[in-house]
Amino acid sequence: MAQKTDAGRIWFAVTALVVVVGIVVQLFVTAGGSDGYFPDNPDRVFNVFAYFTIQSNLLLGGTCLLLALDPARWQTALFRTLRLNGVLCIAVTGIVYHLVLAGSDDLSGGAAFANLLIHTITPLLGVLGWLLFGPRGQTDLRIVGWSIVYPLLWLVFTLIRGEGTGFYPYPFVDVALHGYGTVLLNCLFVALLFLALAFGAAALDRRIGSRSSTTKR
């Protein structure tokens, strides 16, 4: 059991490190680039944090760092919600990127490296880390309910900010391009994916947890 705990802490630490590297490289690429909606710094750099991808990576990296430091300490409802958000949001990030957004831009060098880390590597590390190391018994229907709050807040923030600035981080939420009807329908599909993953995570958490309890006996 101690060996699994140590392996989990190492996995969580590596995941947090990959998140940091991916975001830092992305910030440097953005600061030194000339593409994008905002032409000047620091607006260009600050705008990076408006992306669901970056926020998902931050949620995953932050909760993984706390688990790496002391996995037994973090049992509050807030942490359990943020932990589930980190895993689910990074899963949605990976799925939506590879199904919808991949290939929409031609990247090279540091941009391609950062893109690989934050869209492919961290989703794999995040989901596999949750499956292998949990922690178990932290996902129930109440936590699932609370986990919906963050994506909804991101959507509201994105649409309000888009009205003021004209910037939308992804084509499928671009009201200027598609109109509110299509955007809300697109968001509904993503919300259904999120909910399916959330309820699936709750069921899987119970199943894995009960199997582990049976094995210990």
C-alpha positions as CSV (number, residue, x, y, z in Angstrom):
1,M,0.0,0.0,0.0
2,A,2.8,2.4,0.9
3,Q,4.5,1.6,-2.5
4,K,1.3,2.5,-4.3
5,T,1.0,5.7,-2.3
6,D,4.6,6.7,-3.2
7,A,4.0,5.8,-6.9
8,G,0.9,8.0,-6.8
9,R,2.7,10.9,-5.3
10,I,5.4,10.6,-8.0
11,W,2.8,10.4,-10.7
12,F,1.0,13.5,-9.4
13,A,4.2,15.4,-9.1
14,V,5.2,14.6,-12.7
15,T,1.7,15.6,-13.9
16,A,2.0,19.0,-12.1
17,L,5.5,19.5,-13.6
18,V,4.3,18.8,-17.1
19,V,1.4,21.2,-16.6
20,V,3.9,23.9,-15.5
21,V,6.2,23.3,-18.4
22,G,3.4,23.3,-20.9
23,I,1.9,26.6,-19.6
24,V,5.2,28.4,-19.2
25,V,6.3,27.5,-22.7
26,Q,2.9,28.6,-24.1
27,L,3.2,31.9,-22.3
28,F,6.7,32.5,-23.8
29,V,5.5,31.5,-27.2
30,T,2.5,33.9,-26.9
31,A,4.6,36.8,-25.6
32,G,7.1,36.4,-28.4
33,G,4.6,35.9,-31.2
34,S,2.7,38.2,-33.5
35,D,-0.4,36.1,-34.2
36,G,-3.6,36.3,-32.1
37,Y,-6.5,38.6,-31.4
38,F,-4.6,41.0,-29.1
39,P,-1.6,42.6,-30.8
40,D,0.3,43.8,-27.7
41,N,1.6,42.5,-24.4
42,P,0.6,42.1,-21.6
43,D,-2.9,41.6,-23.1
44,R,-1.7,38.8,-25.3
45,V,-0.2,36.9,-22.4
46,F,-3.1,37.5,-20.0
47,N,-5.5,36.3,-22.7
48,V,-3.9,32.8,-22.6
49,F,-5.7,32.3,-19.2
50,A,-9.1,32.8,-20.8
51,Y,-8.8,29.4,-22.6
52,F,-10.6,26.4,-21.1
53,T,-7.5,24.4,-22.0
54,I,-5.2,26.5,-19.8
55,Q,-7.7,26.7,-16.9
56,S,-8.2,22.9,-17.1
57,N,-4.5,22.3,-17.0
58,L,-4.2,24.7,-14.0
59,L,-7.0,22.8,-12.1
60,L,-5.3,19.5,-12.8
61,G,-1.8,20.7,-12.0
62,G,-2.9,22.5,-8.8
63,T,-4.8,19.5,-7.4
64,C,-2.1,17.1,-8.4
65,L,0.6,19.2,-6.7
66,L,-1.4,19.1,-3.4
67,L,-1.8,15.3,-3.7
68,A,1.9,15.0,-4.4
69,L,2.7,16.9,-1.2
70,D,0.2,15.2,1.1
71,P,-2.5,12.9,-0.4
72,A,-4.1,12.1,2.9
73,R,-4.8,15.7,3.9
74,W,-7.1,16.8,1.1
75,Q,-10.6,15.4,1.9
76,T,-12.8,18.5,1.9
77,A,-15.8,18.9,-0.4
78,L,-14.1,21.8,-2.1
79,F,-10.9,19.9,-2.9
80,R,-12.9,16.8,-4.0
81,T,-14.9,19.1,-6.4
82,L,-11.7,20.7,-7.8
83,R,-10.1,17.3,-8.2
84,L,-13.0,16.0,-10.2
85,N,-13.1,19.3,-12.2
86,G,-9.4,18.9,-13.0
87,V,-9.8,15.4,-14.3
88,L,-13.0,15.9,-16.2
89,C,-12.1,19.2,-17.7
90,I,-8.7,18.0,-18.9
91,A,-10.5,14.9,-20.3
92,V,-13.0,17.2,-22.2
93,T,-10.0,19.3,-23.3
94,G,-8.3,16.3,-24.9
95,I,-11.4,14.8,-26.4
96,V,-12.7,18.1,-27.9
97,Y,-9.3,19.1,-29.2
98,H,-8.6,15.9,-31.0
99,L,-12.1,15.5,-32.3
100,V,-12.9,19.1,-33.3
101,L,-9.9,21.4,-33.1
102,A,-6.8,19.4,-34.1
103,G,-5.5,20.4,-37.5
104,S,-7.0,23.8,-37.4
105,D,-3.6,25.5,-37.0
106,D,-0.1,24.7,-38.3
107,L,2.3,24.8,-35.3
108,S,6.0,24.3,-35.0
109,G,8.8,24.7,-32.5
110,G,7.9,25.8,-29.0
111,A,4.2,26.2,-30.0
112,A,3.9,22.6,-31.2
113,F,5.7,21.4,-28.0
114,A,3.4,23.4,-25.7
115,N,0.4,22.2,-27.7
116,L,1.4,18.6,-27.3
117,L,1.8,18.9,-23.6
118,I,-1.4,20.8,-22.8
119,H,-3.7,19.0,-25.2
120,T,-2.4,15.5,-25.3
121,I,0.1,14.6,-22.5
122,T,-1.7,16.2,-19.6
123,P,-5.1,14.7,-20.5
124,L,-3.4,11.3,-20.6
125,L,-1.6,11.8,-17.3
126,G,-4.6,13.3,-15.6
127,V,-7.1,10.5,-16.6
128,L,-4.6,7.7,-16.1
129,G,-3.5,9.2,-12.7
130,W,-7.1,9.3,-11.5
131,L,-7.8,5.7,-12.7
132,L,-4.6,4.3,-11.1
133,F,-4.2,6.4,-7.9
134,G,-7.5,8.1,-7.2
135,P,-7.8,9.0,-4.5
136,R,-10.8,6.7,-4.2
137,G,-14.1,7.4,-2.5
138,Q,-14.1,11.2,-3.3
139,T,-16.6,11.2,-6.1
140,D,-20.3,11.1,-5.3
141,L,-23.5,12.7,-6.8
142,R,-23.1,15.8,-4.6
143,I,-19.6,16.4,-5.9
144,V,-20.8,15.7,-9.4
145,G,-23.4,18.4,-9.0
146,W,-20.8,21.0,-7.7
147,S,-18.4,20.1,-10.5
148,I,-20.9,21.6,-13.0
149,V,-20.5,25.0,-11.6
150,Y,-17.0,25.8,-13.0
151,P,-17.8,24.9,-16.7
152,L,-20.9,27.0,-16.4
153,L,-19.0,30.0,-14.9
154,W,-16.4,29.7,-17.7
155,L,-19.1,29.8,-20.4
156,V,-20.8,32.8,-18.8
157,F,-17.5,34.6,-18.5
158,T,-16.5,33.8,-22.0
159,L,-19.8,35.0,-23.6
160,I,-19.9,38.2,-21.5
161,R,-16.2,38.9,-22.2
162,G,-16.8,38.1,-25.9
163,E,-19.5,40.7,-26.1
164,G,-17.2,43.3,-24.7
165,T,-14.0,42.5,-26.6
166,G,-15.1,40.5,-29.6
167,F,-12.8,37.7,-28.6
168,Y,-13.9,34.1,-28.3
169,P,-11.3,31.5,-27.5
170,Y,-12.8,28.7,-29.7
171,P,-14.7,28.6,-32.9
172,F,-17.6,26.7,-31.4
173,V,-18.3,29.5,-28.9
174,D,-17.8,32.3,-31.3
175,V,-21.2,34.2,-31.2
176,A,-20.0,36.6,-33.9
177,L,-19.5,33.7,-36.3
178,H,-22.4,31.4,-35.4
179,G,-24.9,33.3,-33.4
180,Y,-26.2,32.5,-29.9
181,G,-28.4,29.6,-31.0
182,T,-25.7,27.6,-32.6
183,V,-23.2,28.4,-29.8
184,L,-25.6,27.4,-27.1
185,L,-26.3,24.1,-29.0
186,N,-22.6,23.5,-29.3
187,C,-22.2,24.1,-25.5
188,L,-25.1,21.7,-24.8
189,F,-23.2,18.9,-26.6
190,V,-20.1,19.7,-24.6
191,A,-22.1,19.9,-21.4
192,L,-23.7,16.5,-22.1
193,L,-20.2,15.0,-22.7
194,F,-19.1,16.6,-19.4
195,L,-22.1,15.2,-17.5
196,A,-21.6,11.7,-19.0
197,L,-18.0,11.7,-17.9
198,A,-18.9,13.0,-14.4
199,F,-21.6,10.4,-13.8
200,G,-19.3,7.7,-15.3
201,A,-16.5,8.9,-13.0
202,A,-18.8,8.6,-9.9
203,A,-19.8,5.1,-10.9
204,L,-16.3,4.0,-11.7
205,D,-15.0,5.5,-8.5
206,R,-17.4,3.4,-6.5
207,R,-16.6,0.3,-8.4
208,I,-12.9,0.6,-8.2
209,G,-13.2,1.6,-4.5
210,S,-15.3,-1.5,-3.6
211,R,-13.0,-3.8,-5.6
212,S,-10.0,-2.4,-3.6
213,S,-11.8,-2.9,-0.3
214,T,-12.6,-6.5,-1.3
215,T,-9.0,-7.1,-2.3
216,K,-7.7,-5.8,1.1
217,R,-9.9,-8.3,2.9
